[in-house]
Amino acid sequence: MQYGQSFTPGLNNVAGFDFYFQTPSTAAVELREFATNNLLGSTGLVVVNPGEQHIDLPAPVAVTPGTKYALIVNTGSLLLGEGPSNPYPAGGIFSRLPPYDDTNPVGWDMFFRTYASAATPSPTATPTAPPTATAPPTATATPTPMPTATPTQTLTATASPTPAATPSATPTETATATPAATLTATPTPTPTATPTTTPTATGTPPPTATATSTVTPTPTATPTATATASPTATPSATPTATPTATPTATATATPALTPGSIDLDPLADTYVEQDMATTNFGTAQTVLVDAAVVSGTTNTVADGYLKFDLTSLGGLPISQALLRMYVANPSASASVINVNNVANTTWEETGTNGITWNTRPAMGSTITSLTPSTQGVWIEVDITSTVASKVGSLMSLALDETPANTDGYQFNSKENATNRLELRVSWAGAGGTGTPTPTPTIGPTPTITATPGPTPPPGSSFSFGAAGDWGQNSNTTAVLTALKNSGANFGIALGDFSYVMGNSETAWCNFVKASVGSTYPFELISGNHEDAVRDGQINNYASCLPHRLSPLTGLYAKQYYFDYPTSSPLARFINISPGLTFPDDGSYDYSAGSPRYNWVSTAIDGARSAGIKYVVVSMHKYCISLVSGSCEVGPDLMNLLISKKVDLYLQAHDHAYSRSKQLAFKTGCTSISPGSYNSNCVVDNDNNFAYNAGTVIATVGVGGVGINSQSGSDPEAGYFSTFQGSGNNPTFGFLKFTVSPTSISAQFVRGAGGSFTDSFTIQ
């Protein structure tokens, strides 16, 4: 849905807004000039929660008080409005097209509040004498930001006080005047196009005399005195009108609705079979769809089930959505495969609650049908209208076959090594070519020479912070600032960085550096927003936020480890990417016996044999959590880490915070099965844990994007000691660890929001 509203600010800059959202979703905000529809600033997609939420522009935008502007919000949530009698009634869907006025419906306003920056923007960064030197020609009205009090007459004395009042010390007045000059003066005739430039070039006295008569009463107004002293210098001064001081530098922010495409992997894909009614096929490398009936035996009907996460697309105008399947086995020529809606989005692909024939969700209406008749080719099915109606949420589909007595159809699942099922979504007019546009260059991860951060002496303690799901807003800034101020030697970013589609990497790196410093060690591990072509590509993030600590082993930002401190290290940090698929090197699979599983196992054993006391393993996606999601990293990896008794197991992806008890295998617990709870797997729950007794799992997805809910009644809740979510004291922050030769102490550090706290010790 798209909302529009005109407003007239009483401020000289706009830095952000407050809105009231009805449901969880994503939102993108645009600030435009009302009269011209020019884009002045935009946020990109931001995750939002129900209730009032603050959204910042990437940088404050200079505006003119009393001038009308347009605010556009693209979101999958209903936006609550302010009506004639009730402050927050639901409703009020506003026109997307100019003029954005509150005529739909009459008398209603989109509820929002506007905020200015504490330090007003300074687009007029060069209010110096040279622009004023061009005072004799009236043409300088266009480029000169300082004499904005009277845009059509830059020679009058009213312009003089502005630069004379120490512009650098009073940015508020400069910023206020600047937009007025730009908006008013730009339409006026260009200086070189008017005949008035001829007398200026010859330096004739008449025009100079008028300037002199204005300035003479106040010769102390230094800028204009220069123009009087040397009229012949005017021609050379004219080109130096400092057009670079044009105020709307912030208008170059990337528009939220740039056309683009993305290939989404399924969140889950599987099939169910009637003659094996209690069997789960969630790990199969193909999805089977079959209506066959074998004479004299049980019916062997098989239906496919797919689930996609469309939350990151909330608010986007979807122009095309193609379900792309690679045909492993075509169906008979007479058969038809139907793609059907499924209302249930809570079903699980694998694990204790993995769907079977007996537990399969009900199918709804048929979206479209196809007849796959050729093996070894891609087949594309247009489901644009369905995807457009589901953006901002999860989407489930089911496939069945008609008529009976036909051969089954098989296509590659996400577990296959190649040619995996995908959903190609395009927006804002893109689509049809199948070529994603946001990230044209990927390139290999660069070879990085470490620039060491502050390193403690051998044997002494150090600290680090960890969080994921960052975003680029005021909450993010608060968390980054808290990280820097905490004295932590370095930070670990647990994936999902900018949440801004397209080439957002450099901008986000600069955003981070603005808070923590340009050389602060800010270690990266990819999330699902950086593994494909959604919100930038991980290799590009790695280039602008490189590894700055001790030498690493592996591939930075994807799969690597380093020991810290460099001399006599106390801990090994292993950072991995289970459940992610990269365009340059495929899916990162950590199932038992796989090369990546063995790499992790060897890295852990190597730390132990080298006498490194602690092992910390970090990744983006989770296995057990307090949301109704499946184990996205695979239970084999989780059980490996617990069996090895790694000290800390850090994850994100769930936009909330939860922390487990100390877990280990012993009598009655030989492995942990996602989707259930076994009390025998808990070895300690008093928050004062014994060293080398087990593993503590922490989900720290509160780096800045909207916090989602947590459920204390989740089947896995017994493993957790504490949590916070949207309904439980939601607090943005990070988890700080202080590591010494004798202990690890952990403390949740608040950045913004609520007042949640947590702490524990391993010693």
C-alpha angles and dihedrals in degrees: 000000000000125000128191133187136168120224140172113223124217089202133083094229139023119219104164150333142233119227135178113231124192101202139020111274143115127277137196120198128204128190113202140174107258097216098045103022088229113160111241101174142346137188106212116222118333124184110239135192131207114283133030114341134178119225122189128206113235088253134001114273120218112235137175116246110239094023119115120245134178126234117200124190122191109193143143090224128086106253112220116232138213110238138186096274111010122054098216114020118154117254137046107131105191132209117267093204125080135304089041091200122156095259096116096092105004115239097021128110129197103247111244141131125214125222131197126212117259088231108043117229116264108214088152091069094152108049091156136138098265095073090048090052087075089061095117094067111066086215092085090081090092105055103025109094097181104066091055098131088087107021096188094051114043091167097068123106091245088076094055100069091057097067092031092059093075097264095203090059095049107043092157094068093043093051092048094052097042101069090046091056094046097048095043102037101042096076092051119103115286111255096236091049097057127081089234090081090068096065088043093054093050090049092227114181100236098074090038091053093059091052090049094051090055097046100038097082090061107034089164090072088097104195097061093043089068092058091054095049098058116022091167089065091064097093092056091043095053097075090052093068088131097234086177086077090070102134107228099078086131090063089078091077111129110266114244093228102053107148112256148142137223136190110224122201114219117263086218137358129177143127137234127216127207098216089052095043097167098040122107118213098185095127096048116123092224135041114230124211114183139156095185121145115196112210113250095004139082116296109263097203112155126192127193124225127199133182127190131188108229097166093110090058097057113140096013120129100239112215099176139004122185125188102213120200129177108221111233093168123008122220124241116285093250096051128095126207113213123206108211138187119249118196095197113086098167098078116117129228099215142357131060091324096040109139123259133176089273094051101035118135118250119263121236132196123336114256099189142326137230141185111218106197105157126072123222098024136105117252121197125204121194111229097156098136093051094049091046089056093048103045112129093035144054120286126206126195134181130202125207135168135233140228112029125242094049135120117269127252121230131188132178116272128212088266091065118103093231142020095020125188113270143172114227110204125185129186143190094026098317122124141086098078097070091221115126111226110192099080113032096172128047110157127170122299105271122245103256128210107206118243099201120228124211106315122196119229117266114287096013127114127263137180138219137182131221135194139139141198094057114167123181109270143100092285090054091050090051092052094046091048091050089051092053093044093048092073093238111163091223143348133231117213107208097207138276102083124170105010086207116122121233129016095352100137102099093042091053093046089053090047090055094045091052088066105032101028133260096272101035111127103249106170119206134212117177125252130198090269090063104037097078132016102297113098100001130301125281095232090061093049089050090055095057098036100037131180108277103175135076119327112292134219117218133012115327117240092010112050120348146117137210135184123232133240096023093226115054093352120213097195143027116216114206115189119188142169111224116173094019129117120204124200092227101045110014132231123350104225120185100177117143113290095012119130092251092048089052091047091057092046091051092047091054094046090047091056092051094048091048091056094249104154104207134042122199119187119193133185139152106238124061139224107193116026144140096263126084094256133124125250098276097183094049126255092253092069095045092049091048091056093047092046089053090048094230106189099228130023110188126191142156132179090111103087094226141060129264132157128197134221116250108288131199142149119259140130108336094017121071095152141357118248114207114236096036142064129235113184090200088072092064113088099172137009106171097093091242099094128187118242115255092009098108149308132297116207119204126186107202106176096144102100094125116299120104115297118236130209128277127206122222088194094058111131089245095047093105090072093060131082100191143356144173131203143155091301097036113063096299108214130175116219147100138262113251120203125195111200123197134164088266107034153005115228120190129200130178107231117205121227103170142335122038134006103258117153135185135170139170140165136220113200 
